[in-house]
Amino acid sequence: MGFIKYSIGIDISKDYFNCAIILIDDQQTATVKSSSKFANTASGFKQFIDWVNKHCKQEVPIFFVMEATGIYYEQLAWYLFSKDFNVSVVLPTKAKNYIRSTGLKSKNDKIDAKGLALMGAQQQLRLWKPLSQKIYELRTLTRFLEDLNGQLTSIRNQKHALSHSMYKLKEVMDIQTKTILHLEKQIAKVRAAIEEVIIKDPALKAKYALVKNLKGIGITTFAVIVAETNGFELFTNQRQLISFCGYDPIENQSGKHTGRTKISKKGNSHVRRILFLPSFTAVRRKGGDVFTSLYNRLIKNGKSKMQAYVAVQKKMLTIIYTLWKTDKPFDSQYAKTKDQTRKLHSEQPNMQNIENVGEKEEKRVVQELARTTQGRYTKKELWDTAFSGFENTSKNPN
């Protein structure tokens, strides 16, 4: 009997981490070899490695699996990475769903560690890459900026309340005014530092150039999204990203009962917070066609304003992800063309099989569409919308 690999699951918290070693053989039989608990400190890391070496044969590959929960896993992940170990960091929702699929009903740190070990034993997980120095700096700066903005809002609210109270204490209001000015200066410095990190890094600068024409997305918003997602390193599709940020919908329906459908909010709150105001800006600002059309369509379908704005936030996030992965700049005309195609096909049902239209019929088709749409589009727009993407297209008319 041959052995394929050792899988070591790690359930980590602020002070301690629980571990479990599973050995899987060539018959796909998983055997729990040992489990233990260590302090989340430098000395605990050394004891952990000694324990691993004691229970694992050196000729069999060793893989470590842990969840991306908060920041407590990072020191151990960095330590293992520096020792050239194979480390995989999985999304919490992915780990939770897998452990639930194994039939385990109870939940504690020891069980979670075994579940992660079993996951690593039975699946081929992607190896973890640590944050680059620049992205780590961005995350530190953006989270500090978020804290400063929170403090500024709190002091401003306190000053506003005091200014409308019966007895105004001038001494307190003077301190509040000075504190507000100080916080505003610190916020400006942090914003400048964030911009400097992006501008001076060629890779980040190139990625920002892809999204800077996206309405509502400024350099700070871009920095937060990149920093909190580690440059989308852990994600292979949009669904994973949406779930990580807490935008995945949760339904409440059973039989005749239909409850309220809402987003889970079980994800990265920093991303949701930074996209809140940009969604308002994108909908109201001229040129934000892709977001304005989405917002108006949802309102027309009976959704509330807040539901529509949340959908805009999710759309922003997925567009940034797509541009990042494809290395293509944002094209505002792409969504406009798709929207025109949708309108034209709804207004002219007989054009569903338009790709089968012969070359001699193209001119007649455009004329018919022009008549049907009552002059709402130019001849060139009708031609591009009707025939873009089909091989039998002849040259556009002048």
Sine and cosine of phi, psi and omega as CSV:
sin_phi,cos_phi,sin_psi,cos_psi,sin_omega,cos_omega
0.00,0.00,0.75,-0.66,0.02,-1.00
-0.97,-0.24,0.41,-0.91,0.00,-1.00
-0.95,-0.32,0.69,-0.73,-0.05,-1.00
-1.00,0.02,-0.79,0.61,-0.05,-1.00
-0.20,-0.98,0.34,-0.94,0.21,-0.98
-0.99,-0.12,0.68,-0.73,0.10,-1.00
-0.86,-0.51,0.84,-0.54,-0.05,-1.00
-0.92,-0.40,0.94,-0.34,0.03,-1.00
-1.00,0.06,0.68,-0.74,-0.05,-1.00
-0.79,-0.62,0.90,-0.43,0.12,-0.99
-0.97,-0.24,0.93,-0.36,-0.23,-0.97
-0.92,-0.40,0.57,-0.82,0.07,-1.00
-0.73,-0.68,-0.19,-0.98,-0.09,-1.00
-0.89,0.46,-0.70,0.71,-0.13,-0.99
-0.96,-0.26,-0.49,0.87,-0.10,-0.99
-0.67,-0.74,0.25,-0.97,0.18,-0.98
-0.61,-0.79,0.70,-0.72,0.04,-1.00
-1.00,-0.07,0.61,-0.79,-0.06,-1.00
-0.75,-0.66,0.48,-0.88,0.08,-1.00
-0.59,-0.81,0.69,-0.72,0.02,-1.00
-0.96,-0.29,0.80,-0.59,0.08,-1.00
-0.86,-0.52,0.74,-0.67,0.05,-1.00
-0.96,-0.29,0.79,-0.62,0.01,-1.00
-0.90,-0.44,0.72,-0.70,-0.04,-1.00
-0.98,-0.21,-0.06,-1.00,-0.06,-1.00
-0.96,0.29,-0.11,0.99,0.11,-0.99
-1.00,-0.09,0.17,0.99,-0.01,-1.00
0.89,0.46,0.48,0.88,0.07,-1.00
-1.00,-0.06,0.83,-0.55,-0.02,-1.00
-0.98,-0.17,0.80,-0.60,-0.03,-1.00
-0.85,-0.53,0.80,-0.60,0.05,-1.00
-0.97,0.23,0.89,-0.46,-0.06,-1.00
-1.00,0.02,-0.64,0.77,-0.03,-1.00
-0.19,-0.98,0.30,-0.95,0.09,-1.00
-0.55,-0.84,0.47,-0.88,-0.04,-1.00
-0.31,-0.95,-0.03,-1.00,-0.05,-1.00
-0.64,-0.77,0.67,-0.74,-0.05,-1.00
-0.68,-0.73,0.34,-0.94,0.05,-1.00
-0.98,0.22,0.61,-0.79,0.01,-1.00
-0.99,0.12,0.89,0.46,-0.02,-1.00
-0.67,-0.74,0.14,-0.99,0.00,-1.00
-0.87,0.49,-0.68,0.74,0.03,-1.00
-0.92,0.39,-0.58,0.81,0.05,-1.00
-0.91,0.42,-0.57,0.82,0.03,-1.00
-0.90,0.44,-0.68,0.73,0.00,-1.00
-0.90,0.43,-0.67,0.75,0.05,-1.00
-0.90,0.45,-0.60,0.80,0.02,-1.00
-0.89,0.46,-0.71,0.70,0.01,-1.00
-0.90,0.43,-0.65,0.76,0.06,-1.00
-0.87,0.49,-0.66,0.75,0.02,-1.00
-0.90,0.43,-0.65,0.76,0.03,-1.00
-0.90,0.44,-0.73,0.69,0.00,-1.00
-0.89,0.46,-0.49,0.87,-0.01,-1.00
-0.95,0.32,-0.58,0.82,-0.13,-0.99
-0.97,-0.25,-0.12,0.99,-0.05,-1.00
-0.88,-0.48,0.71,-0.70,0.09,-1.00
-0.97,0.26,0.68,-0.73,-0.12,-0.99
-0.93,0.37,-0.45,0.90,-0.06,-1.00
-0.98,0.19,-0.17,0.98,0.02,-1.00
-0.98,-0.18,0.76,-0.65,-0.01,-1.00
-0.86,0.52,0.58,-0.81,-0.01,-1.00
-0.88,-0.47,0.75,-0.66,0.02,-1.00
-0.80,-0.60,0.69,-0.72,0.02,-1.00
-0.95,-0.32,0.68,-0.73,-0.02,-1.00
-0.77,-0.63,0.76,-0.66,0.06,-1.00
-0.55,-0.84,0.25,-0.97,-0.01,-1.00
-1.00,-0.02,0.46,-0.89,0.08,-1.00
-1.00,0.02,0.94,0.33,-0.03,-1.00
-0.96,-0.27,0.91,-0.42,0.03,-1.00
0.85,0.52,-0.65,-0.76,0.00,-1.00
-0.89,-0.46,-0.01,1.00,-0.13,-0.99
-0.95,0.33,-0.37,0.93,-0.01,-1.00
-0.99,0.15,-0.28,0.96,-0.22,-0.98
-0.92,0.40,-0.67,0.74,-0.04,-1.00
-0.89,0.45,-0.69,0.72,0.02,-1.00
-0.92,0.39,-0.65,0.76,0.02,-1.00
-0.89,0.46,-0.68,0.73,0.06,-1.00
-0.89,0.46,-0.66,0.75,-0.02,-1.00
-0.89,0.46,-0.73,0.68,0.00,-1.00
-0.92,0.40,-0.62,0.78,0.02,-1.00
-0.89,0.45,-0.65,0.76,0.01,-1.00
-0.92,0.39,-0.38,0.92,0.03,-1.00
-1.00,-0.02,0.14,0.99,0.03,-1.00
0.91,0.42,0.50,0.87,0.10,-0.99
-1.00,0.08,0.36,-0.93,0.08,-1.00
-1.00,0.09,0.91,-0.42,-0.07,-1.00
-0.86,-0.50,0.73,-0.68,0.10,-1.00
-0.84,-0.54,0.75,-0.66,0.05,-1.00
-0.90,-0.43,0.88,-0.48,-0.08,-1.00
-0.95,-0.31,0.40,-0.92,0.05,-1.00
-0.93,0.37,0.62,-0.79,-0.03,-1.00
-0.83,0.56,-0.66,0.75,-0.02,-1.00
-0.91,0.41,-0.60,0.80,0.02,-1.00
-0.91,0.41,-0.70,0.72,0.02,-1.00
-0.91,0.42,-0.67,0.75,-0.01,-1.00
-0.88,0.47,-0.71,0.71,-0.01,-1.00
-0.91,0.41,-0.60,0.80,0.01,-1.00
-0.92,0.39,-0.74,0.68,-0.01,-1.00
-0.88,0.48,-0.62,0.79,0.04,-1.00
-0.91,0.42,-0.58,0.81,-0.02,-1.00
-0.93,0.37,-0.34,0.94,0.01,-1.00
-0.98,0.20,-0.14,0.99,0.04,-1.00
1.00,-0.07,0.06,1.00,0.02,-1.00
-0.96,0.28,0.84,-0.54,-0.03,-1.00
-0.99,-0.12,-0.52,0.85,0.03,-1.00
-0.99,0.16,0.31,-0.95,0.01,-1.00
-0.58,-0.81,0.85,-0.53,0.20,-0.98
-0.42,-0.91,0.07,-1.00,-0.10,-1.00
-0.89,0.46,-0.61,0.79,-0.02,-1.00
-0.92,0.39,-0.68,0.73,0.03,-1.00
-0.91,0.41,-0.66,0.75,0.01,-1.00
-0.89,0.46,-0.63,0.78,0.03,-1.00
-0.89,0.46,-0.68,0.73,0.04,-1.00
-0.91,0.41,-0.62,0.79,0.03,-1.00
-0.89,0.45,-0.67,0.74,0.04,-1.00
-0.91,0.42,-0.63,0.78,0.03,-1.00
-0.90,0.44,-0.67,0.74,0.02,-1.00
-0.91,0.42,-0.61,0.79,0.04,-1.00
-0.88,0.47,-0.71,0.71,0.02,-1.00
-0.92,0.38,-0.50,0.87,-0.01,-1.00
-0.96,0.27,-0.60,0.80,-0.11,-0.99
-0.99,-0.10,-0.24,0.97,-0.04,-1.00
-0.85,-0.53,0.41,-0.91,0.06,-1.00
-0.99,-0.12,1.00,-0.04,-0.09,-1.00
-1.00,0.05,0.48,-0.88,0.05,-1.00
-0.95,0.32,0.60,-0.80,0.03,-1.00
-0.98,0.22,0.59,-0.81,-0.08,-1.00
-0.98,0.18,0.64,-0.77,0.13,-0.99
-0.89,-0.45,0.77,-0.64,-0.04,-1.00
-0.94,0.35,0.33,-0.94,0.10,-0.99
-0.84,0.55,0.68,-0.74,0.14,-0.99
-0.94,0.35,0.30,-0.95,-0.03,-1.00
-0.87,0.50,-0.64,0.77,-0.04,-1.00
-0.92,0.39,-0.67,0.74,0.01,-1.00
-0.93,0.36,-0.59,0.81,0.07,-1.00
-0.89,0.46,-0.67,0.74,0.05,-1.00
-0.89,0.47,-0.66,0.75,0.01,-1.00
-0.88,0.48,-0.69,0.72,-0.01,-1.00
-0.90,0.44,-0.66,0.75,0.04,-1.00
-0.89,0.46,-0.71,0.71,-0.03,-1.00
-0.92,0.38,-0.70,0.71,-0.07,-1.00
-0.93,0.37,-0.60,0.80,0.03,-1.00
-0.95,0.33,-0.57,0.82,0.07,-1.00
-0.92,0.39,-0.63,0.78,0.05,-1.00
-0.89,0.46,-0.64,0.77,0.04,-1.00
-0.88,0.47,-0.66,0.75,0.04,-1.00
-0.90,0.43,-0.68,0.73,0.01,-1.00
-0.89,0.46,-0.67,0.74,0.03,-1.00
-0.90,0.44,-0.59,0.80,0.06,-1.00
-0.91,0.42,-0.68,0.74,0.05,-1.00
-0.90,0.44,-0.66,0.75,-0.01,-1.00
-0.89,0.45,-0.69,0.72,0.02,-1.00
-0.89,0.46,-0.66,0.75,0.00,-1.00
-0.89,0.45,-0.73,0.69,-0.01,-1.00
-0.91,0.42,-0.64,0.76,0.02,-1.00
-0.89,0.45,-0.66,0.76,0.02,-1.00
-0.91,0.41,-0.64,0.77,0.04,-1.00
-0.90,0.45,-0.67,0.74,0.01,-1.00
-0.91,0.41,-0.64,0.77,0.03,-1.00
-0.89,0.46,-0.68,0.73,0.01,-1.00
-0.91,0.42,-0.66,0.75,-0.01,-1.00
-0.92,0.40,-0.59,0.81,-0.02,-1.00
-0.93,0.38,-0.31,0.95,0.00,-1.00
-0.95,-0.32,0.18,0.98,0.02,-1.00
-1.00,0.09,0.18,-0.98,-0.02,-1.00
-0.91,0.42,-0.70,0.71,-0.03,-1.00
-0.90,-0.44,0.90,-0.43,-0.03,-1.00
-1.00,-0.08,0.86,-0.51,0.04,-1.00
-1.00,-0.03,0.94,-0.33,-0.08,-1.00
-0.89,0.46,-0.61,0.79,-0.02,-1.00
-0.87,0.49,-0.69,0.72,-0.01,-1.00
-0.92,0.38,-0.68,0.74,-0.02,-1.00
-0.91,0.41,-0.58,0.82,0.06,-1.00
-0.90,0.43,-0.66,0.75,0.03,-1.00
-0.91,0.42,-0.66,0.75,0.02,-1.00
-0.89,0.46,-0.66,0.75,0.02,-1.00
-0.89,0.46,-0.71,0.71,0.02,-1.00
-0.90,0.43,-0.62,0.79,0.01,-1.00
-0.91,0.42,-0.64,0.77,0.01,-1.00
-0.90,0.45,-0.70,0.72,0.02,-1.00
-0.89,0.46,-0.65,0.76,0.01,-1.00
-0.90,0.44,-0.71,0.71,0.00,-1.00
-0.90,0.43,-0.62,0.78,0.02,-1.00
-0.89,0.46,-0.63,0.78,0.04,-1.00
-0.92,0.39,-0.66,0.75,0.01,-1.00
-0.91,0.41,-0.62,0.78,0.03,-1.00
-0.89,0.45,-0.68,0.74,0.03,-1.00
-0.88,0.47,-0.64,0.77,0.02,-1.00
-0.91,0.42,-0.67,0.75,-0.01,-1.00
-0.93,0.38,-0.66,0.75,0.05,-1.00
-0.87,0.50,-0.67,0.74,0.02,-1.00
-0.90,0.43,-0.62,0.79,0.01,-1.00
-0.92,0.40,-0.63,0.77,0.04,-1.00
-0.88,0.47,-0.73,0.69,0.01,-1.00
-0.89,0.46,-0.61,0.79,-0.01,-1.00
-0.91,0.42,-0.65,0.76,0.01,-1.00
-0.87,0.49,-0.69,0.73,-0.04,-1.00
-0.95,0.32,-0.70,0.71,-0.06,-1.00
-0.92,0.39,-0.59,0.81,-0.07,-1.00
-0.99,0.12,-0.21,0.98,0.04,-1.00
-0.99,-0.16,0.90,-0.43,-0.08,-1.00
-0.85,0.53,-0.66,0.75,-0.04,-1.00
-0.92,0.40,-0.74,0.68,0.00,-1.00
-0.92,0.40,-0.61,0.79,0.02,-1.00
-0.89,0.46,-0.66,0.76,0.02,-1.00
-0.92,0.40,-0.64,0.77,0.02,-1.00
-0.93,0.38,-0.63,0.78,0.02,-1.00
-0.91,0.41,-0.54,0.84,0.02,-1.00
-0.89,0.47,-0.44,0.90,0.00,-1.00
-0.95,0.31,-0.48,0.88,-0.14,-0.99
-0.91,-0.40,-0.09,1.00,-0.12,-0.99
-0.91,0.41,-0.35,0.94,0.05,-1.00
-1.00,0.06,-0.01,1.00,0.04,-1.00
-0.98,0.21,0.88,-0.47,-0.09,-1.00
-0.87,0.49,0.74,-0.67,0.04,-1.00
1.00,-0.07,-0.25,0.97,-0.05,-1.00
-0.99,-0.16,0.95,-0.30,0.07,-1.00
-0.99,-0.12,-0.02,-1.00,-0.08,-1.00
-0.93,0.37,-0.54,0.84,0.04,-1.00
-0.93,0.36,-0.69,0.72,0.05,-1.00
-0.87,0.50,-0.71,0.71,0.03,-1.00
-0.87,0.50,-0.68,0.74,-0.03,-1.00
-0.89,0.45,-0.68,0.74,-0.01,-1.00
-0.90,0.45,-0.73,0.69,-0.04,-1.00
-0.89,0.45,-0.69,0.73,0.00,-1.00
-0.91,0.41,-0.69,0.72,-0.06,-1.00
-0.92,0.39,-0.66,0.75,-0.07,-1.00
-0.97,0.23,-0.36,0.93,0.00,-1.00
-0.97,-0.25,0.06,1.00,-0.04,-1.00
0.81,0.58,0.72,0.69,-0.01,-1.00
0.88,0.47,0.53,0.85,0.01,-1.00
0.86,0.51,0.49,0.87,-0.09,-1.00
-0.91,0.41,-0.59,0.81,-0.10,-1.00
-1.00,0.09,-0.08,1.00,-0.18,-0.98
-0.95,-0.31,0.68,-0.73,0.06,-1.00
-0.92,-0.39,-0.16,0.99,0.06,-1.00
-0.42,-0.91,0.18,-0.98,-0.07,-1.00
-0.93,0.37,-0.53,0.85,-0.03,-1.00
-0.89,0.46,-0.64,0.77,0.02,-1.00
-0.90,0.44,-0.68,0.74,0.01,-1.00
-0.90,0.43,-0.70,0.72,-0.01,-1.00
-0.89,0.46,-0.66,0.75,0.02,-1.00
-0.93,0.38,-0.65,0.76,0.00,-1.00
-0.87,0.49,-0.57,0.82,-0.03,-1.00
-1.00,-0.04,0.00,1.00,0.08,-1.00
0.99,0.15,0.36,0.93,0.01,-1.00
-0.99,-0.10,0.04,1.00,-0.02,-1.00
-0.95,0.30,0.70,-0.72,-0.07,-1.00
-0.97,0.25,0.58,-0.81,0.07,-1.00
-0.88,-0.47,0.89,-0.46,-0.01,-1.00
-1.00,-0.03,0.45,-0.90,0.04,-1.00
-0.72,-0.70,0.99,0.10,-0.08,-1.00
-0.61,-0.79,0.71,-0.70,0.04,-1.00
-0.39,-0.92,0.87,-0.50,-0.01,-1.00
0.88,0.48,-0.83,-0.56,0.02,-1.00
-1.00,0.07,-0.18,0.98,-0.01,-1.00
-0.99,0.13,0.78,-0.63,0.08,-1.00
-0.79,-0.61,0.97,-0.26,0.00,-1.00
-1.00,0.02,-0.22,-0.98,-0.06,-1.00
-1.00,0.09,0.74,-0.68,0.09,-1.00
-1.00,-0.05,0.79,-0.62,-0.04,-1.00
-0.59,-0.80,0.22,-0.98,0.03,-1.00
-0.98,0.22,0.44,-0.90,-0.12,-0.99
-0.95,0.32,-0.57,0.82,-0.10,-0.99
0.87,0.49,0.22,0.97,0.06,-1.00
-1.00,-0.07,0.97,0.23,-0.05,-1.00
-0.11,-0.99,-0.31,-0.95,-0.08,-1.00
-0.94,0.34,0.94,-0.33,-0.04,-1.00
-0.96,0.27,-0.39,0.92,-0.01,-1.00
-0.90,0.44,-0.63,0.77,0.01,-1.00
-0.93,0.37,-0.71,0.70,0.00,-1.00
-0.89,0.46,-0.62,0.78,-0.02,-1.00
-0.91,0.40,-0.66,0.75,-0.07,-1.00
-0.96,0.28,-0.39,0.92,-0.02,-1.00
-1.00,0.01,-0.08,1.00,-0.08,-1.00
-0.90,0.44,-0.85,0.53,-0.02,-1.00
-0.93,0.36,-0.64,0.77,0.05,-1.00
-0.84,0.54,-0.49,0.87,0.02,-1.00
-0.91,0.40,-0.60,0.80,0.07,-1.00
-0.92,0.40,-0.70,0.71,-0.01,-1.00
-0.88,0.47,-0.70,0.72,-0.07,-1.00
-0.90,0.43,-0.61,0.79,-0.03,-1.00
-0.95,0.32,-0.60,0.80,-0.12,-0.99
-1.00,-0.02,-0.39,0.92,-0.09,-1.00
-0.99,0.15,0.61,-0.80,0.04,-1.00
-0.91,0.41,0.75,-0.66,0.00,-1.00
0.97,-0.26,-0.14,0.99,0.03,-1.00
-1.00,-0.02,0.79,0.61,-0.14,-0.99
-0.85,0.53,-0.70,0.72,-0.09,-1.00
-0.89,0.46,-0.56,0.83,-0.01,-1.00
-1.00,0.06,-0.61,0.79,0.02,-1.00
-0.90,0.44,-0.68,0.73,0.00,-1.00
-0.91,0.42,-0.63,0.78,0.05,-1.00
-0.90,0.44,-0.72,0.70,-0.01,-1.00
-0.88,0.48,-0.75,0.66,-0.04,-1.00
-0.90,0.43,-0.61,0.79,-0.01,-1.00
-0.91,0.42,-0.66,0.75,-0.01,-1.00
-0.94,0.35,-0.63,0.78,0.06,-1.00
-0.89,0.46,-0.66,0.75,0.01,-1.00
-0.90,0.45,-0.52,0.85,-0.01,-1.00
-1.00,0.08,0.11,0.99,0.11,-0.99
0.99,-0.12,0.10,0.99,0.04,-1.00
-0.97,0.23,0.46,-0.89,0.05,-1.00
-0.96,0.27,0.26,-0.97,-0.01,-1.00
-0.88,0.47,-0.67,0.74,-0.02,-1.00
-0.92,0.40,-0.62,0.79,0.07,-1.00
-0.88,0.47,-0.64,0.77,0.01,-1.00
-0.92,0.39,-0.65,0.76,0.02,-1.00
-0.92,0.39,-0.59,0.80,0.06,-1.00
-0.90,0.44,-0.64,0.76,0.05,-1.00
-0.89,0.46,-0.60,0.80,0.05,-1.00
-0.91,0.42,-0.66,0.75,0.04,-1.00
-0.86,0.51,-0.71,0.70,0.00,-1.00
-0.90,0.45,-0.63,0.78,0.04,-1.00
-0.89,0.45,-0.67,0.74,0.05,-1.00
-0.85,0.53,-0.73,0.69,-0.05,-1.00
-0.89,0.47,-0.71,0.70,-0.04,-1.00
-0.94,0.35,-0.54,0.84,0.05,-1.00
-0.92,0.40,-0.70,0.72,0.03,-1.00
-0.88,0.48,-0.67,0.74,0.04,-1.00
-0.87,0.50,-0.71,0.70,-0.02,-1.00
-0.90,0.43,-0.68,0.73,0.02,-1.00
-0.90,0.43,-0.64,0.77,0.01,-1.00
-0.89,0.46,-0.71,0.70,-0.07,-1.00
-0.96,0.30,-0.57,0.82,-0.07,-1.00
-1.00,-0.05,-0.22,0.98,-0.04,-1.00
0.85,0.53,0.61,0.79,0.05,-1.00
-0.87,-0.49,0.67,-0.74,0.00,-1.00
-0.94,0.34,0.37,-0.93,0.00,-1.00
-0.92,0.38,0.75,-0.66,0.03,-1.00
-0.91,-0.41,0.96,-0.28,-0.05,-1.00
-0.92,0.38,-0.37,0.93,-0.03,-1.00
-0.99,0.17,-0.30,0.96,-0.04,-1.00
-0.89,0.45,-0.77,0.64,0.00,-1.00
-0.92,0.39,-0.57,0.82,0.00,-1.00
-0.90,0.44,-0.66,0.75,0.02,-1.00
-0.90,0.43,-0.67,0.75,0.03,-1.00
-0.89,0.45,-0.63,0.77,0.00,-1.00
-0.92,0.40,-0.64,0.77,0.03,-1.00
-0.91,0.42,-0.64,0.77,0.02,-1.00
-0.88,0.48,-0.67,0.74,0.01,-1.00
-0.89,0.46,-0.68,0.74,-0.02,-1.00
-0.92,0.39,-0.71,0.71,-0.04,-1.00
-0.89,0.45,-0.67,0.74,-0.02,-1.00
-0.94,0.34,-0.52,0.85,0.04,-1.00
-0.96,0.29,-0.53,0.85,0.00,-1.00
-0.99,0.16,-0.36,0.93,-0.02,-1.00
-0.76,-0.64,0.98,0.17,-0.08,-1.00
-0.84,0.55,-0.49,0.87,-0.05,-1.00
-0.94,0.34,-0.10,1.00,-0.06,-1.00
-0.99,-0.11,0.28,0.96,-0.02,-1.00
-0.89,0.46,-0.54,0.84,0.02,-1.00
-0.97,-0.24,0.70,0.71,-0.12,-0.99
-0.92,0.39,-0.39,0.92,-0.01,-1.00
-0.92,0.39,-0.28,0.96,-0.01,-1.00
-1.00,-0.03,0.03,1.00,-0.02,-1.00
-0.94,0.34,0.75,-0.67,0.00,-1.00
-0.95,0.31,0.26,-0.96,-0.06,-1.00
-0.89,0.46,-0.59,0.81,-0.03,-1.00
-0.94,0.34,-0.35,0.94,-0.06,-1.00
-1.00,-0.02,-0.15,0.99,-0.12,-0.99
-0.88,0.48,-0.68,0.73,-0.03,-1.00
-0.89,0.45,-0.65,0.76,0.03,-1.00
-0.90,0.43,-0.61,0.79,0.00,-1.00
-0.88,0.47,-0.73,0.69,-0.01,-1.00
-0.89,0.46,-0.66,0.75,0.02,-1.00
-0.89,0.45,-0.64,0.77,0.01,-1.00
-0.92,0.39,-0.65,0.76,0.04,-1.00
-0.91,0.42,-0.63,0.78,0.02,-1.00
-0.89,0.46,-0.65,0.76,0.03,-1.00
-0.92,0.39,-0.66,0.75,-0.05,-1.00
-0.92,0.39,-0.65,0.76,-0.05,-1.00
-1.00,0.07,0.02,1.00,0.14,-0.99
0.83,0.55,0.68,0.73,0.13,-0.99
0.97,0.25,0.27,0.96,-0.02,-1.00
-0.97,0.23,-0.22,0.98,0.01,-1.00
-0.76,-0.65,0.48,-0.88,0.07,-1.00
-0.96,0.27,0.24,-0.97,-0.01,-1.00
-0.89,0.46,-0.63,0.78,0.00,-1.00
-0.92,0.40,-0.66,0.76,0.03,-1.00
-0.88,0.47,-0.66,0.75,0.01,-1.00
-0.90,0.43,-0.68,0.74,-0.02,-1.00
-0.90,0.44,-0.75,0.66,-0.03,-1.00
-0.89,0.45,-0.65,0.76,-0.04,-1.00
-0.93,0.36,-0.65,0.76,-0.08,-1.00
-0.96,0.27,-0.58,0.82,-0.18,-0.98
-0.88,-0.48,0.02,1.00,-0.01,-1.00
-0.90,0.43,0.73,-0.69,0.06,-1.00
1.00,-0.07,-0.06,1.00,-0.01,-1.00
-0.96,-0.29,0.61,-0.79,-0.12,-0.99
-0.95,0.31,-0.39,0.92,-0.09,-1.00
-1.00,0.05,0.28,0.96,-0.06,-1.00
-0.97,0.23,0.74,-0.67,0.11,-0.99
-1.00,-0.02,-0.05,-1.00,-0.04,-1.00
-0.90,0.43,0.60,-0.80,0.03,-1.00
-0.90,0.43,0.58,-0.82,0.02,-1.00
-0.95,0.33,0.46,-0.89,0.07,-1.00
-0.99,0.17,0.00,0.00,0.00,0.00
